[in-house]
Amino acid sequence: MHNLEIEFKQLLNEQQFYQILDDYSAYHQKTYYQTNYYLTHPILEQKKMSLRVRQKNDYYELTLKQPQKIGLLETNIDISQNQFNCIMQGEFLDNEIFENLQRMDVTYLESDLYLTTRRCDIILPEGLLSIDENEYMGKIDYELELEVDQYDKGAKFFKKLLEKYDIEYQENCDSKIKRLLDYAKEKKAEGND
């Protein structure tokens, strides 16, 4: 399945996170956990593409994200737990995403990085607002995401929302995978000192 993801993202501090969570408490049904297992390769990083398997309960989804002029083109494929295990052991599956990777000469994937999110989704007329607490490699960060259908209307609403909390929106914060990769490199460099 293909879809164009148009998303606005802002890192929050802990106080802002809990304030927004509290302010929208009447609007959200439940909080849930999901874990993103990131699959990396230098070619993907060079092309600013990301590949992950998302696990929510017993459900697994393989996702390739490719940058577009506006947003990201997402290719999503439901996979089984057995297929997930095969991917994590370095096997390539027979599907559209892995065929695309092979065309780019991606012949292996590293799979030692993951991030767990405690997420609260709120459906608003403007789009889907997600309030995230992320944990990776012992680090915790907080993030607000708004997924929309129309860029201009979404940008206007997101800026207005953040103004209520004295947060100035300049541009999207780094993606979860970029933050995780940067932190992993930082930790590795510290270990080499």
VENNOR-V240844 format. One record per residue. N is the residue number from 1. RES is the residue in one small letter. PSI is psi as a letter, one per 20 degrees, with the letter a starting at -180 (999 if undefined). NEAR is the number of other C-alpha atoms within 8 Angstrom. Layout:
N/RES/PSI/NEAR
N/RES/PSI/NEAR
This chain:
1/m/p/6
2/h/q/7
3/n/q/7
4/l/o/8
5/e/o/11
6/i/o/12
7/e/q/9
8/f/p/12
9/k/p/11
10/q/p/10
11/l/q/9
12/l/q/11
13/n/r/8
14/e/g/8
15/q/g/7
16/q/g/9
17/f/g/13
18/y/h/8
19/q/g/8
20/i/g/9
21/l/g/9
22/d/g/7
23/d/h/7
24/y/j/9
25/s/h/7
26/a/i/5
27/y/i/7
28/h/q/11
29/q/g/6
30/k/r/6
31/t/q/9
32/y/r/7
33/y/q/9
34/q/q/12
35/t/p/11
36/n/p/11
37/y/o/13
38/y/p/13
39/l/o/13
40/t/q/11
41/h/q/10
42/p/h/6
43/i/g/8
44/l/g/10
45/e/g/10
46/q/h/7
47/k/j/6
48/k/k/8
49/m/q/11
50/s/q/13
51/l/p/11
52/r/r/11
53/v/p/13
54/r/p/12
55/q/p/12
56/k/o/9
57/n/c/5
58/d/j/6
59/y/p/10
60/y/p/13
61/e/p/11
62/l/p/12
63/t/p/13
64/l/p/12
65/k/p/11
66/q/p/10
67/p/q/10
68/q/r/7
69/k/g/4
70/i/p/7
71/g/a/10
72/l/p/11
73/l/o/12
74/e/p/13
75/t/o/11
76/n/p/10
77/i/p/8
78/d/p/8
79/i/r/10
80/s/r/8
81/q/h/9
82/n/g/6
83/q/h/9
84/f/g/11
85/n/h/8
86/c/g/10
87/i/g/10
88/m/i/8
89/q/j/6
90/g/j/10
91/e/q/7
92/f/p/7
93/l/r/7
94/d/n/6
95/n/r/6
96/e/g/6
97/i/g/9
98/f/h/10
99/e/g/9
100/n/g/8
101/l/g/10
102/q/h/9
103/r/h/7
104/m/j/7
105/d/k/6
106/v/o/10
107/t/i/6
108/y/r/6
109/l/p/9
110/e/q/8
111/s/k/10
112/d/j/7
113/l/p/8
114/y/q/9
115/l/p/13
116/t/p/11
117/t/p/11
118/r/o/11
119/r/q/12
120/c/o/11
121/d/p/12
122/i/p/11
123/i/o/9
124/l/q/7
125/p/h/4
126/e/h/8
127/g/a/11
128/l/o/11
129/l/p/12
130/s/p/11
131/i/o/14
132/d/p/12
133/e/o/11
134/n/p/12
135/e/p/11
136/y/p/10
137/m/k/6
138/g/i/5
139/k/q/6
140/i/p/8
141/d/r/11
142/y/q/13
143/e/q/13
144/l/p/13
145/e/q/12
146/l/o/13
147/e/p/12
148/v/r/12
149/d/h/8
150/q/p/7
151/y/g/9
152/d/g/6
153/k/h/8
154/g/g/15
155/a/g/9
156/k/g/8
157/f/g/9
158/f/g/10
159/k/g/10
160/k/g/8
161/l/g/8
162/l/h/11
163/e/h/9
164/k/h/7
165/y/j/7
166/d/l/6
167/i/p/7
168/e/p/7
169/y/p/8
170/q/g/4
171/e/r/6
172/n/q/8
173/c/r/7
174/d/q/6
175/s/r/6
176/k/g/7
177/i/h/8
178/k/g/8
179/r/g/9
180/l/g/11
181/l/g/8
182/d/g/8
183/y/g/8
184/a/g/9
185/k/g/8
186/e/g/8
187/k/h/8
188/k/g/8
189/a/g/8
190/e/h/7
191/g/h/6
192/n/i/5
193/d/999/4
